[in-house]
Amino acid sequence: YRMDHVPIPLKKVVDPPPGILPDEEILRMILKEVRRIKAEKKEAA
Protein backbone atom coordinates (compact mmCIF):
# COMPACT_ATOMS: atom_id res chain seq x y z
CA TYR A 1 0.00 0.00 0.00
CA ARG A 2 1.04 3.54 -0.59
CA MET A 3 1.07 6.06 2.25
CA ASP A 4 -2.37 7.25 1.14
CA HIS A 5 -3.68 3.65 1.46
CA VAL A 6 -4.14 3.11 -2.26
CA PRO A 7 -3.21 -0.50 -3.13
CA ILE A 8 -0.49 -1.03 -5.69
CA PRO A 9 -1.43 -3.80 -8.14
CA LEU A 10 1.36 -6.35 -8.58
CA LYS A 11 1.82 -9.38 -10.77
CA LYS A 12 4.16 -12.34 -10.61
CA VAL A 13 7.41 -11.82 -12.49
CA VAL A 14 9.01 -15.27 -12.30
CA ASP A 15 8.23 -18.67 -10.81
CA PRO A 16 10.43 -19.76 -7.89
CA PRO A 17 12.94 -22.57 -8.42
CA PRO A 18 11.78 -26.08 -7.49
CA GLY A 19 11.90 -26.76 -3.75
CA ILE A 20 11.60 -23.09 -2.77
CA LEU A 21 8.53 -22.20 -0.72
CA PRO A 22 6.50 -19.13 -1.68
CA ASP A 23 6.68 -16.10 0.62
CA GLU A 24 3.09 -16.60 1.77
CA GLU A 25 3.85 -20.13 2.99
CA ILE A 26 7.01 -19.01 4.81
CA LEU A 27 5.11 -16.19 6.53
CA ARG A 28 2.37 -18.63 7.59
CA MET A 29 4.99 -20.95 9.09
CA ILE A 30 6.59 -18.05 10.99
CA LEU A 31 3.21 -16.88 12.28
CA LYS A 32 2.31 -20.40 13.40
CA GLU A 33 5.58 -20.69 15.34
CA VAL A 34 5.17 -17.24 16.94
CA ARG A 35 1.65 -18.17 18.07
CA ARG A 36 2.94 -21.47 19.50
CA ILE A 37 5.69 -19.71 21.46
CA LYS A 38 3.27 -17.05 22.76
CA ALA A 39 0.84 -19.78 23.87
CA GLU A 40 3.64 -21.57 25.74
CA LYS A 41 4.65 -18.36 27.51
CA LYS A 42 1.03 -17.66 28.41
CA GLU A 43 0.62 -21.15 29.90
CA ALA A 44 3.84 -20.77 31.92
CA ALA A 45 2.68 -17.47 33.43
mmCIF file of the N, C-alpha and C atoms, coordinates in Angstrom:
data_MODEL
# 
_entry.id   MODEL 
# 
loop_
_atom_site.group_PDB 
_atom_site.id 
_atom_site.type_symbol 
_atom_site.label_atom_id 
_atom_site.label_alt_id 
_atom_site.label_comp_id 
_atom_site.label_asym_id 
_atom_site.label_entity_id 
_atom_site.label_seq_id 
_atom_site.pdbx_PDB_ins_code 
_atom_site.Cartn_x 
_atom_site.Cartn_y 
_atom_site.Cartn_z 
_atom_site.occupancy 
_atom_site.B_iso_or_equiv 
_atom_site.pdbx_formal_charge 
_atom_site.auth_seq_id 
_atom_site.auth_comp_id 
_atom_site.auth_asym_id 
_atom_site.auth_atom_id 
_atom_site.pdbx_PDB_model_num 
ATOM 1   N N  . TYR A 1 1  ? 0.831  -1.189  0.000   1.00 0.00 ? 1  TYR A N  1 
ATOM 2   C CA . TYR A 1 1  ? 0.000  0.000   0.000   1.00 0.00 ? 1  TYR A CA 1 
ATOM 3   C C  . TYR A 1 1  ? 0.874  1.249   0.000   1.00 0.00 ? 1  TYR A C  1 
ATOM 4   N N  . ARG A 1 2  ? 0.359  2.258   -0.636  1.00 0.00 ? 2  ARG A N  1 
ATOM 5   C CA . ARG A 1 2  ? 1.039  3.541   -0.589  1.00 0.00 ? 2  ARG A CA 1 
ATOM 6   C C  . ARG A 1 2  ? 0.691  4.225   0.726   1.00 0.00 ? 2  ARG A C  1 
ATOM 7   N N  . MET A 1 3  ? 1.334  5.336   1.007   1.00 0.00 ? 3  MET A N  1 
ATOM 8   C CA . MET A 1 3  ? 1.071  6.056   2.254   1.00 0.00 ? 3  MET A CA 1 
ATOM 9   C C  . MET A 1 3  ? -0.354 6.587   2.308   1.00 0.00 ? 3  MET A C  1 
ATOM 10  N N  . ASP A 1 4  ? -0.994 6.776   1.148   1.00 0.00 ? 4  ASP A N  1 
ATOM 11  C CA . ASP A 1 4  ? -2.375 7.253   1.143   1.00 0.00 ? 4  ASP A CA 1 
ATOM 12  C C  . ASP A 1 4  ? -3.362 6.082   1.061   1.00 0.00 ? 4  ASP A C  1 
ATOM 13  N N  . HIS A 1 5  ? -2.873 4.872   1.369   1.00 0.00 ? 5  HIS A N  1 
ATOM 14  C CA . HIS A 1 5  ? -3.680 3.646   1.463   1.00 0.00 ? 5  HIS A CA 1 
ATOM 15  C C  . HIS A 1 5  ? -4.290 3.197   0.143   1.00 0.00 ? 5  HIS A C  1 
ATOM 16  N N  . VAL A 1 6  ? -3.684 3.584   -0.953  1.00 0.00 ? 6  VAL A N  1 
ATOM 17  C CA . VAL A 1 6  ? -4.138 3.110   -2.256  1.00 0.00 ? 6  VAL A CA 1 
ATOM 18  C C  . VAL A 1 6  ? -3.322 1.861   -2.591  1.00 0.00 ? 6  VAL A C  1 
ATOM 19  N N  . PRO A 1 7  ? -3.974 0.723   -2.835  1.00 0.00 ? 7  PRO A N  1 
ATOM 20  C CA . PRO A 1 7  ? -3.213 -0.495  -3.132  1.00 0.00 ? 7  PRO A CA 1 
ATOM 21  C C  . PRO A 1 7  ? -2.456 -0.383  -4.453  1.00 0.00 ? 7  PRO A C  1 
ATOM 22  N N  . ILE A 1 8  ? -1.301 -1.007  -4.482  1.00 0.00 ? 8  ILE A N  1 
ATOM 23  C CA . ILE A 1 8  ? -0.492 -1.031  -5.693  1.00 0.00 ? 8  ILE A CA 1 
ATOM 24  C C  . ILE A 1 8  ? -0.666 -2.412  -6.322  1.00 0.00 ? 8  ILE A C  1 
ATOM 25  N N  . PRO A 1 9  ? -1.248 -2.486  -7.514  1.00 0.00 ? 9  PRO A N  1 
ATOM 26  C CA . PRO A 1 9  ? -1.429 -3.801  -8.143  1.00 0.00 ? 9  PRO A CA 1 
ATOM 27  C C  . PRO A 1 9  ? -0.079 -4.395  -8.560  1.00 0.00 ? 9  PRO A C  1 
ATOM 28  N N  . LEU A 1 10 ? 0.123  -5.656  -8.238  1.00 0.00 ? 10 LEU A N  1 
ATOM 29  C CA . LEU A 1 10 ? 1.362  -6.347  -8.584  1.00 0.00 ? 10 LEU A CA 1 
ATOM 30  C C  . LEU A 1 10 ? 1.039  -7.623  -9.341  1.00 0.00 ? 10 LEU A C  1 
ATOM 31  N N  . LYS A 1 11 ? 1.990  -8.092  -10.115 1.00 0.00 ? 11 LYS A N  1 
ATOM 32  C CA . LYS A 1 11 ? 1.817  -9.380  -10.773 1.00 0.00 ? 11 LYS A CA 1 
ATOM 33  C C  . LYS A 1 11 ? 3.124  -10.160 -10.676 1.00 0.00 ? 11 LYS A C  1 
ATOM 34  N N  . LYS A 1 12 ? 2.994  -11.479 -10.734 1.00 0.00 ? 12 LYS A N  1 
ATOM 35  C CA . LYS A 1 12 ? 4.158  -12.341 -10.608 1.00 0.00 ? 12 LYS A CA 1 
ATOM 36  C C  . LYS A 1 12 ? 5.104  -12.106 -11.780 1.00 0.00 ? 12 LYS A C  1 
ATOM 37  N N  . VAL A 1 13 ? 6.403  -12.039 -11.460 1.00 0.00 ? 13 VAL A N  1 
ATOM 38  C CA . VAL A 1 13 ? 7.408  -11.817 -12.492 1.00 0.00 ? 13 VAL A CA 1 
ATOM 39  C C  . VAL A 1 13 ? 8.008  -13.149 -12.948 1.00 0.00 ? 13 VAL A C  1 
ATOM 40  N N  . VAL A 1 14 ? 8.410  -13.969 -11.982 1.00 0.00 ? 14 VAL A N  1 
ATOM 41  C CA . VAL A 1 14 ? 9.006  -15.271 -12.299 1.00 0.00 ? 14 VAL A CA 1 
ATOM 42  C C  . VAL A 1 14 ? 8.491  -16.317 -11.318 1.00 0.00 ? 14 VAL A C  1 
ATOM 43  N N  . ASP A 1 15 ? 8.558  -17.575 -11.710 1.00 0.00 ? 15 ASP A N  1 
ATOM 44  C CA . ASP A 1 15 ? 8.232  -18.673 -10.808 1.00 0.00 ? 15 ASP A CA 1 
ATOM 45  C C  . ASP A 1 15 ? 9.466  -19.006 -9.979  1.00 0.00 ? 15 ASP A C  1 
ATOM 46  N N  . PRO A 1 16 ? 9.265  -19.405 -8.710  1.00 0.00 ? 16 PRO A N  1 
ATOM 47  C CA . PRO A 1 16 ? 10.426 -19.765 -7.886  1.00 0.00 ? 16 PRO A CA 1 
ATOM 48  C C  . PRO A 1 16 ? 11.042 -21.081 -8.362  1.00 0.00 ? 16 PRO A C  1 
ATOM 49  N N  . PRO A 1 17 ? 12.310 -21.289 -8.063  1.00 0.00 ? 17 PRO A N  1 
ATOM 50  C CA . PRO A 1 17 ? 12.941 -22.565 -8.421  1.00 0.00 ? 17 PRO A CA 1 
ATOM 51  C C  . PRO A 1 17 ? 12.266 -23.718 -7.672  1.00 0.00 ? 17 PRO A C  1 
ATOM 52  N N  . PRO A 1 18 ? 12.374 -24.930 -8.182  1.00 0.00 ? 18 PRO A N  1 
ATOM 53  C CA . PRO A 1 18 ? 11.776 -26.078 -7.492  1.00 0.00 ? 18 PRO A CA 1 
ATOM 54  C C  . PRO A 1 18 ? 12.334 -26.224 -6.076  1.00 0.00 ? 18 PRO A C  1 
ATOM 55  N N  . GLY A 1 19 ? 11.465 -26.557 -5.136  1.00 0.00 ? 19 GLY A N  1 
ATOM 56  C CA . GLY A 1 19 ? 11.896 -26.758 -3.753  1.00 0.00 ? 19 GLY A CA 1 
ATOM 57  C C  . GLY A 1 19 ? 11.894 -25.497 -2.912  1.00 0.00 ? 19 GLY A C  1 
ATOM 58  N N  . ILE A 1 20 ? 11.632 -24.361 -3.501  1.00 0.00 ? 20 ILE A N  1 
ATOM 59  C CA . ILE A 1 20 ? 11.596 -23.094 -2.769  1.00 0.00 ? 20 ILE A CA 1 
ATOM 60  C C  . ILE A 1 20 ? 10.145 -22.773 -2.436  1.00 0.00 ? 20 ILE A C  1 
ATOM 61  N N  . LEU A 1 21 ? 9.884  -22.523 -1.142  1.00 0.00 ? 21 LEU A N  1 
ATOM 62  C CA . LEU A 1 21 ? 8.525  -22.201 -0.716  1.00 0.00 ? 21 LEU A CA 1 
ATOM 63  C C  . LEU A 1 21 ? 8.180  -20.763 -1.086  1.00 0.00 ? 21 LEU A C  1 
ATOM 64  N N  . PRO A 1 22 ? 6.920  -20.506 -1.412  1.00 0.00 ? 22 PRO A N  1 
ATOM 65  C CA . PRO A 1 22 ? 6.504  -19.126 -1.683  1.00 0.00 ? 22 PRO A CA 1 
ATOM 66  C C  . PRO A 1 22 ? 6.508  -18.304 -0.390  1.00 0.00 ? 22 PRO A C  1 
ATOM 67  N N  . ASP A 1 23 ? 6.636  -16.999 -0.535  1.00 0.00 ? 23 ASP A N  1 
ATOM 68  C CA . ASP A 1 23 ? 6.682  -16.096 0.622   1.00 0.00 ? 23 ASP A CA 1 
ATOM 69  C C  . ASP A 1 23 ? 5.486  -16.293 1.541   1.00 0.00 ? 23 ASP A C  1 
ATOM 70  N N  . GLU A 1 24 ? 4.306  -16.454 0.959   1.00 0.00 ? 24 GLU A N  1 
ATOM 71  C CA . GLU A 1 24 ? 3.092  -16.604 1.767   1.00 0.00 ? 24 GLU A CA 1 
ATOM 72  C C  . GLU A 1 24 ? 3.195  -17.822 2.686   1.00 0.00 ? 24 GLU A C  1 
ATOM 73  N N  . GLU A 1 25 ? 3.715  -18.913 2.187   1.00 0.00 ? 25 GLU A N  1 
ATOM 74  C CA . GLU A 1 25 ? 3.853  -20.134 2.992   1.00 0.00 ? 25 GLU A CA 1 
ATOM 75  C C  . GLU A 1 25 ? 4.878  -19.929 4.105   1.00 0.00 ? 25 GLU A C  1 
ATOM 76  N N  . ILE A 1 26 ? 5.983  -19.277 3.805   1.00 0.00 ? 26 ILE A N  1 
ATOM 77  C CA . ILE A 1 26 ? 7.008  -19.006 4.814   1.00 0.00 ? 26 ILE A CA 1 
ATOM 78  C C  . ILE A 1 26 ? 6.440  -18.120 5.913   1.00 0.00 ? 26 ILE A C  1 
ATOM 79  N N  . LEU A 1 27 ? 5.706  -17.080 5.534   1.00 0.00 ? 27 LEU A N  1 
ATOM 80  C CA . LEU A 1 27 ? 5.109  -16.193 6.533   1.00 0.00 ? 27 LEU A CA 1 
ATOM 81  C C  . LEU A 1 27 ? 4.092  -16.935 7.391   1.00 0.00 ? 27 LEU A C  1 
ATOM 82  N N  . ARG A 1 28 ? 3.320  -17.832 6.802   1.00 0.00 ? 28 ARG A N  1 
ATOM 83  C CA . ARG A 1 28 ? 2.368  -18.632 7.591   1.00 0.00 ? 28 ARG A CA 1 
ATOM 84  C C  . ARG A 1 28 ? 3.095  -19.516 8.592   1.00 0.00 ? 28 ARG A C  1 
ATOM 85  N N  . MET A 1 29 ? 4.211  -20.104 8.188   1.00 0.00 ? 29 MET A N  1 
ATOM 86  C CA . MET A 1 29 ? 4.989  -20.950 9.091   1.00 0.00 ? 29 MET A CA 1 
ATOM 87  C C  . MET A 1 29 ? 5.557  -20.130 10.245  1.00 0.00 ? 29 MET A C  1 
ATOM 88  N N  . ILE A 1 30 ? 6.051  -18.934 9.947   1.00 0.00 ? 30 ILE A N  1 
ATOM 89  C CA . ILE A 1 30 ? 6.588  -18.055 10.991  1.00 0.00 ? 30 ILE A CA 1 
ATOM 90  C C  . ILE A 1 30 ? 5.480  -17.669 11.957  1.00 0.00 ? 30 ILE A C  1 
ATOM 91  N N  . LEU A 1 31 ? 4.329  -17.274 11.432  1.00 0.00 ? 31 LEU A N  1 
ATOM 92  C CA . LEU A 1 31 ? 3.206  -16.877 12.281  1.00 0.00 ? 31 LEU A CA 1 
ATOM 93  C C  . LEU A 1 31 ? 2.758  -18.030 13.171  1.00 0.00 ? 31 LEU A C  1 
ATOM 94  N N  . LYS A 1 32 ? 2.698  -19.224 12.625  1.00 0.00 ? 32 LYS A N  1 
ATOM 95  C CA . LYS A 1 32 ? 2.306  -20.404 13.401  1.00 0.00 ? 32 LYS A CA 1 
ATOM 96  C C  . LYS A 1 32 ? 3.273  -20.625 14.564  1.00 0.00 ? 32 LYS A C  1 
ATOM 97  N N  . GLU A 1 33 ? 4.570  -20.490 14.306  1.00 0.00 ? 33 GLU A N  1 
ATOM 98  C CA . GLU A 1 33 ? 5.581  -20.687 15.345  1.00 0.00 ? 33 GLU A CA 1 
ATOM 99  C C  . GLU A 1 33 ? 5.504  -19.592 16.404  1.00 0.00 ? 33 GLU A C  1 
ATOM 100 N N  . VAL A 1 34 ? 5.298  -18.353 15.987  1.00 0.00 ? 34 VAL A N  1 
ATOM 101 C CA . VAL A 1 34 ? 5.166  -17.245 16.942  1.00 0.00 ? 34 VAL A CA 1 
ATOM 102 C C  . VAL A 1 34 ? 3.962  -17.480 17.850  1.00 0.00 ? 34 VAL A C  1 
ATOM 103 N N  . ARG A 1 35 ? 2.843  -17.895 17.267  1.00 0.00 ? 35 ARG A N  1 
ATOM 104 C CA . ARG A 1 35 ? 1.649  -18.168 18.070  1.00 0.00 ? 35 ARG A CA 1 
ATOM 105 C C  . ARG A 1 35 ? 1.889  -19.313 19.047  1.00 0.00 ? 35 ARG A C  1 
ATOM 106 N N  . ARG A 1 36 ? 2.631  -20.342 18.618  1.00 0.00 ? 36 ARG A N  1 
ATOM 107 C CA . ARG A 1 36 ? 2.936  -21.466 19.501  1.00 0.00 ? 36 ARG A CA 1 
ATOM 108 C C  . ARG A 1 36 ? 3.787  -21.006 20.683  1.00 0.00 ? 36 ARG A C  1 
ATOM 109 N N  . ILE A 1 37 ? 4.806  -20.204 20.405  1.00 0.00 ? 37 ILE A N  1 
ATOM 110 C CA . ILE A 1 37 ? 5.688  -19.709 21.462  1.00 0.00 ? 37 ILE A CA 1 
ATOM 111 C C  . ILE A 1 37 ? 4.917  -18.817 22.427  1.00 0.00 ? 37 ILE A C  1 
ATOM 112 N N  . LYS A 1 38 ? 4.064  -17.933 21.890  1.00 0.00 ? 38 LYS A N  1 
ATOM 113 C CA . LYS A 1 38 ? 3.272  -17.055 22.756  1.00 0.00 ? 38 LYS A CA 1 
ATOM 114 C C  . LYS A 1 38 ? 2.332  -17.866 23.637  1.00 0.00 ? 38 LYS A C  1 
ATOM 115 N N  . ALA A 1 39 ? 1.744  -18.933 23.089  1.00 0.00 ? 39 ALA A N  1 
ATOM 116 C CA . ALA A 1 39 ? 0.840  -19.779 23.868  1.00 0.00 ? 39 ALA A CA 1 
ATOM 117 C C  . ALA A 1 39 ? 1.603  -20.476 24.989  1.00 0.00 ? 39 ALA A C  1 
ATOM 118 N N  . GLU A 1 40 ? 2.823  -20.933 24.711  1.00 0.00 ? 40 GLU A N  1 
ATOM 119 C CA . GLU A 1 40 ? 3.642  -21.574 25.737  1.00 0.00 ? 40 GLU A CA 1 
ATOM 120 C C  . GLU A 1 40 ? 3.968  -20.597 26.858  1.00 0.00 ? 40 GLU A C  1 
ATOM 121 N N  . LYS A 1 41 ? 4.323  -19.370 26.499  1.00 0.00 ? 41 LYS A N  1 
ATOM 122 C CA . LYS A 1 41 ? 4.647  -18.363 27.514  1.00 0.00 ? 41 LYS A CA 1 
ATOM 123 C C  . LYS A 1 41 ? 3.423  -18.031 28.353  1.00 0.00 ? 41 LYS A C  1 
ATOM 124 N N  . LYS A 1 42 ? 2.261  -17.974 27.699  1.00 0.00 ? 42 LYS A N  1 
ATOM 125 C CA . LYS A 1 42 ? 1.026  -17.655 28.406  1.00 0.00 ? 42 LYS A CA 1 
ATOM 126 C C  . LYS A 1 42 ? 0.681  -18.765 29.402  1.00 0.00 ? 42 LYS A C  1 
ATOM 127 N N  . GLU A 1 43 ? 0.891  -20.026 29.018  1.00 0.00 ? 43 GLU A N  1 
ATOM 128 C CA . GLU A 1 43 ? 0.624  -21.154 29.904  1.00 0.00 ? 43 GLU A CA 1 
ATOM 129 C C  . GLU A 1 43 ? 1.587  -21.172 31.084  1.00 0.00 ? 43 GLU A C  1 
ATOM 130 N N  . ALA A 1 44 ? 2.833  -20.759 30.864  1.00 0.00 ? 44 ALA A N  1 
ATOM 131 C CA . ALA A 1 44 ? 3.841  -20.767 31.920  1.00 0.00 ? 44 ALA A CA 1 
ATOM 132 C C  . ALA A 1 44 ? 3.604  -19.653 32.933  1.00 0.00 ? 44 ALA A C  1 
ATOM 133 N N  . ALA A 1 45 ? 2.901  -18.625 32.539  1.00 0.00 ? 45 ALA A N  1 
ATOM 134 C CA . ALA A 1 45 ? 2.685  -17.469 33.431  1.00 0.00 ? 45 ALA A CA 1 
ATOM 135 C C  . ALA A 1 45 ? 1.577  -17.712 34.424  1.00 0.00 ? 45 ALA A C  1 
# 
